[in-house]
Amino acid sequence: MQATVEGLLLGSYRFDRYKSKANAGAKLGRVTLVGSARTDAKAAREAIHRGRVIAESQMWTRDLVNTPALDLPPAQLANEARAMARQVGLTCRIWSDAELRKGGFGGIIGVGQGSVRPPRMIELKYTGGRGAPIALTGKGIAFDSGGLSLKDASGMEWMKSDMGGAASILGTMRAIALLKPKVNVIAAIPSAENMPSGSAIRPGDVLHHRGGMTSEVLNTDAEGRLVLADALAFLAEKKPRAIIDTATLTGACMVALGDDLWGAMGNDRELICDVLAAGEAAGEPGWELPMHEPYRRLIDSEIADIKNVGKRYGGAITAAMFLREFVGDTPWVHLDIAGPAFHDKAGDYAPKGATGSPVRALVRYVLDHVTT
């Protein structure tokens, strides 16, 4: 019944906020689910509630990703997060650009300094159990022009979706707050616009990240890892039991796995396997890519601790290796969702555009790891 509700709601989703005329087509009105005489009514109601909460959270994620970047700069994304947190009972703190600068978040500040619309970081907390929390973060690039390493015009057409990782974490936190599992979950979500201007970072610049690490920026279009690095370092300070990040990070992952699968890379095999199992069970499958250690030398920098790009080949793996530098010994898995987060044609239960992936996979992981 949960799967039925999820499929019905996700399949009926449409984004028509900017249509001047309402869609004249038939819309889903009322659905009746019928069970056998031996159906456990209480369990059925719980499954229906769970399916509705998860699907509605994923549809809200889709709304955020589908919203044009003009209307959803970092500050407005933060406002949406604050309103959601107030509605469902999450603790929320919004870090301003001044606070980020003072706190040593040089990656977020560096990427965002080319835009007139300043960066933000969204910090959320759900307290439902005992022990160390599960920590979540997602790439929140409100629009990615590539910065001074400018994308071509066609490459920018869908870059409003480059905050799909951040949106997926917001949707996951919404669902968790409404489902109330006995577990603690925290999130730190960085958001910035990557724009070219006289104040933008330049190839060859060095950024100082939260925690003291430095990175040499050789390609300003490899910006997502720069903002995530700060958030990962910040979350590692909280001593969580695990960190999961989601990001529309690399085209290389799409080349390897296509549009349907996200890539999983990390420093803890048990965590990776658990997240992959959650994705498979929830209908949002991923696939593990190897952290082949000889590739680490490809991002060695001569002037900083690390550089933000390696060679063309193996780009998804070297991007994950960059992120790994900022989590310390904390169990961590990185989900590269560049393929499944945004589709150029409609599928079975997602129209063209944002899919909301991997909200269902993340919620399933959290529900499978409640505090005992």
C-alpha atoms as one frame of an Amber mdcrd trajectory, in Angstrom:
protein
   0.000   0.000   0.000   2.872   2.363   0.704   4.318   1.735  -2.752   0.905
   2.232  -4.332   0.426   5.595  -2.651   3.933   6.708  -3.591   3.421   5.680
  -7.207   0.017   7.356  -7.501   1.176  10.650  -6.040   4.555  10.795  -7.766
   3.011   9.771 -11.090   0.335  12.472 -10.845   2.875  15.246 -10.153   2.873
  18.249 -12.471   4.778  21.526 -12.202   2.479  24.196 -13.680   3.212  27.121
 -11.382   4.313  29.292 -14.297   1.512  28.338 -16.721  -0.801  31.252 -17.460
  -3.615  28.802 -18.213  -4.444  25.798 -16.084  -3.848  22.386 -17.612  -7.147
  21.250 -19.063  -6.277  17.565 -18.696  -7.868  15.308 -16.123  -6.272  15.345
 -12.688  -6.262  12.690 -10.008  -9.107  13.333  -7.598  -9.921  10.526  -5.200
  -8.312   7.115  -4.747  -9.778   4.224  -2.756  -7.479   1.408  -1.650  -9.246
  -1.872  -0.991  -7.741  -4.726   1.029  -8.899  -8.226   1.832 -10.914  -9.091
   4.910  -7.710 -10.183   6.608  -5.919  -6.882   5.968  -4.470  -5.300   9.103
  -6.311  -1.969   9.013  -3.943  -0.218  11.412  -0.858  -1.328   9.481  -2.559
  -0.299   6.239  -3.292   3.202   7.550   0.308   3.530   8.728   1.607   2.436
   5.332  -0.680   4.889   3.540   0.451   7.707   5.844   4.104   6.799   5.338
   3.707   6.670   1.565   1.915  10.009   1.485   4.496  11.769   3.644   7.415
  10.438   1.606   5.785  11.175  -1.760   4.700  14.679  -0.760   8.200  15.396
   0.533   9.679  14.190  -2.747   7.193  16.299  -4.725   8.192  19.346  -2.679
  11.802  18.538  -3.557  10.765  18.465  -7.222   9.102  21.872  -6.843  12.299
  23.367  -5.443  14.463  21.951  -8.227  12.003  22.923 -10.984  11.738  26.524
  -9.756  13.731  28.887 -12.011  16.967  30.122 -10.479  15.774  33.731 -10.747
  13.151  32.963  -8.107  15.226  30.678  -5.870  18.575  32.266  -4.955  20.377
  30.983  -1.843  18.515  33.359   0.470  15.123  32.241  -0.827  16.064  28.567
  -0.597  16.957  29.285   3.022  13.566  30.953   3.529  11.811  27.887   2.098
  13.805  25.670   4.458  12.965  27.861   7.444   9.253  27.812   6.626   9.305
  24.030   6.211  11.182  23.564   9.484   8.677  25.707  11.336   5.788  23.729
   9.827   7.085  20.247  10.719   8.961  20.990  13.947  12.629  20.974  12.947
  15.241  23.195  14.554  16.610  25.562  11.909  19.500  28.000  11.739  20.412
  29.999   8.640  24.048  31.049   8.319  24.464  34.423   6.581  27.412  35.202
   4.312  28.991  37.257   7.091  28.651  34.360   9.546  30.049  31.922   6.982
  33.044  34.167   6.411  33.649  34.482  10.144  33.257  30.705  10.568  35.942
  29.877   8.010  33.660  28.488   5.285  35.999  29.596   2.507  34.640  27.186
  -0.095  31.062  28.453   0.190  32.203  32.084   0.285  34.633  31.589  -2.607
  32.089  30.011  -4.939  29.420  32.546  -4.020  31.507  35.689  -4.268  30.997
  36.024  -8.025  27.254  36.579  -7.583  25.407  39.623  -6.289  23.118  37.177
  -4.449  25.140  36.006  -1.427  25.508  32.418  -0.197  23.807  30.777   2.750
  24.073  27.575   4.784  20.975  25.856   6.140  21.431  23.945   9.402  18.596
  21.623  10.460  18.211  19.307  13.436  15.751  16.521  14.236  15.878  14.960
  17.699  13.992  11.699  18.001  16.281   9.201  19.683  19.508   8.564  21.518
  23.138   8.586  20.542  25.137  10.177  17.772  23.122  11.583  14.874  23.058
  10.672  11.218  24.405  13.674   9.296  23.196  14.765   5.854  24.326  17.391
   3.371  23.689  18.211  -0.275  25.121  20.413  -2.982  23.072  23.596  -3.241
  24.340  25.522  -6.258  21.333  27.715  -7.002  22.591  28.279 -10.546  25.792
  27.049 -12.130  27.131  29.110 -15.007  30.534  27.494 -14.525  31.963  30.744
 -13.172  34.959  32.030 -15.123  35.369  28.486 -16.512  32.128  29.270 -18.318
  29.772  26.575 -19.592  28.353  26.843 -23.109  24.740  27.954 -23.511  23.241
  24.475 -23.823  25.118  23.346 -20.736  23.406  26.056 -18.683  19.837  25.311
 -19.758  19.132  22.940 -16.872  21.550  24.374 -14.296  18.709  25.518 -12.063
  18.814  21.841 -11.064  22.339  22.050  -9.641  20.800  22.415  -6.191  19.120
  19.013  -6.544  21.303  17.545  -3.797  20.349  20.293  -1.352  16.672  19.947
  -2.248  16.809  16.178  -1.703  18.182  16.688   1.808  15.489  19.251   2.591
  12.807  16.824   1.394  14.357  14.023   3.425  14.401  16.142   6.586  10.760
  17.082   6.033   9.744  13.435   5.760  11.795  12.432   8.796  10.218  15.151
  10.933   6.705  14.011   9.968   7.387  10.273  10.347   9.078  10.781  13.726
  11.538   7.854  13.810  13.528   7.252  16.997  16.807   8.601  15.653  18.732
  11.864  15.653  19.425  13.522  12.295  21.295  16.731  11.496  21.841  18.506
   8.195  24.107  21.293   6.971  23.210  22.398   3.449  25.444  24.912   1.609
  23.933  27.116  -1.079  25.652  29.540  -3.469  25.413  30.835  -7.022  28.378
  30.174  -9.306  28.544  33.245 -11.531  31.264  35.036 -13.566  32.089  38.593
 -12.561  34.954  40.794 -11.494  34.683  39.417  -7.983  34.543  35.732  -8.975
  37.268  33.279  -8.001  39.840  32.666 -10.726  41.580  29.493 -11.869  44.699
  29.251  -9.739  43.150  30.775  -6.616  43.484  28.989  -3.273  40.538  28.672
  -0.878  40.750  28.125   2.882  38.087  25.687   4.043  36.411  25.054   7.374
  38.871  23.142   9.537  42.012  24.532   7.893  42.361  22.553   4.641  43.265
  24.507   1.507  42.274  23.791  -2.089  43.677  25.076  -5.353  40.889  25.937
  -7.789  41.949  25.021 -11.317  38.447  24.817 -12.778  35.729  27.065 -11.355
  33.095  24.762 -12.879  34.099  22.090 -10.353  32.494  24.183  -7.643  30.102
  21.767  -5.950  32.894  19.939  -4.163  34.188  23.281  -2.853  30.965  24.141
  -1.029  30.387  20.554   0.114  33.895  20.407   1.587  32.981  23.084   4.138
  29.690  21.415   5.049  31.355  18.013   5.445  34.060  19.443   7.694  31.393
  21.194   9.771  29.321  18.017  10.147  32.390  15.938  11.044  32.900  18.284
  14.002  29.517  17.118  15.354  30.812  13.528  15.741  27.956  11.858  13.854
  27.730   8.111  13.412  27.654   8.576   9.626  27.640  11.319   6.987  25.769
  11.043   3.685  26.066  13.694   0.986  24.108  14.008  -2.256  25.229  16.091
  -5.208  24.665  16.633  -8.909  28.436  16.567  -8.989  29.927  15.156 -12.193
  29.048  14.419 -15.786  31.574  11.613 -15.470  29.161   9.694 -13.244  26.436
  10.049 -15.871  28.811   8.703 -18.517  29.498   5.680 -16.320  25.995   4.954
 -15.000  23.508   6.776 -17.219  20.382   8.647 -16.114  18.808   6.126 -13.748
  21.547   5.242 -11.274  23.372   7.358  -8.732  26.981   6.518  -7.964  28.045
   5.664  -4.412  31.575   6.189  -3.115  32.857   6.411   0.427  35.240   5.324
   3.156  33.074   2.678   4.897  31.907  -0.455   3.095  29.136  -1.269   5.571
  27.654   2.209   5.194  27.897   2.057   1.406  26.152  -1.332   1.337  23.405
  -0.112   3.682  22.692   2.951   1.535  22.700   0.881  -1.657  20.277  -1.586
  -0.041  17.987   1.273   1.021  17.976   2.655  -2.517  17.175  -0.738  -4.005
  14.318  -1.291  -1.543  12.883   2.195  -2.120  12.987   2.002  -5.929  15.871
   4.485  -6.313  18.839   2.235  -7.083  22.491   3.230  -7.137  25.785   1.540
  -7.930  29.121   1.600  -6.155  32.147   3.069  -7.917  35.635   2.181  -6.677
  37.813   4.544  -4.659  40.917   3.394  -6.540  43.724   4.774  -4.355  46.295
   5.398  -7.140  43.893   8.045  -8.495  44.382  10.147  -5.351  47.663  11.515
  -6.705  45.731  13.077  -9.596  44.435  15.782  -7.252  47.726  16.533  -5.512
  48.477  20.265  -5.608  51.907  21.843  -5.696  50.807  24.911  -3.735  47.820
  23.802  -1.612  46.653  20.703   0.265  44.598  19.525  -2.703  43.354  20.715
  -6.106  39.746  20.621  -7.203  40.157  18.684 -10.469  42.296  15.874 -11.812
  42.432  14.511 -15.323  39.388  14.013 -17.515  39.048  10.294 -16.885  37.828
   8.974 -13.535  36.356  12.370 -12.695  33.568  11.037 -10.478  36.104   9.129
  -8.383  38.601  11.969  -7.975  35.724  14.282  -7.028  34.742  11.839  -4.271
  38.374  11.629  -3.169  38.421  15.404  -2.860  35.390  15.255  -0.547  36.899
  12.424   1.491  39.654  14.755   2.681  37.125  16.704   4.758  35.353  13.962
   6.723  38.261  12.624   8.761  37.546   9.193  10.233  33.764   9.585  10.182
  31.971   6.873   8.161  30.879   8.654   5.001  29.246   7.950   1.652  28.907
  10.321  -1.291  26.002   9.926  -3.725  26.625  11.459  -7.156  23.062  12.030
  -8.378  23.869  13.959 -11.569  21.971  11.401 -13.669  18.764  10.589 -11.766
  18.088  14.023 -10.219  16.811  15.677 -13.428  15.465  13.956 -16.545  15.121
  15.373 -20.055  12.061  13.219 -20.758   9.151  11.854 -18.732   9.331   8.482
 -17.022   6.877   6.171 -15.289   6.348   8.299 -12.209   8.195  11.513 -12.958
   7.495  14.059 -15.699  10.283  15.805 -17.561  12.432  17.769 -15.122  13.163
  17.160 -11.463  12.644  13.675 -10.020  13.302  14.373  -6.338  15.803  11.518
  -6.175  17.090  10.190  -3.797  14.613  11.280  -1.100  12.971   7.857  -0.828
  16.335   6.084  -0.592  17.550   8.403   2.170  14.328   8.171   4.162  14.453
   4.387   3.882  18.043   4.399   5.163  17.126   6.548   8.165  14.047   4.447
   8.996  16.183   1.306   8.820  18.647   2.751  11.350  16.545   3.952  14.241
  18.161   4.089  17.664  17.529   0.955  19.707
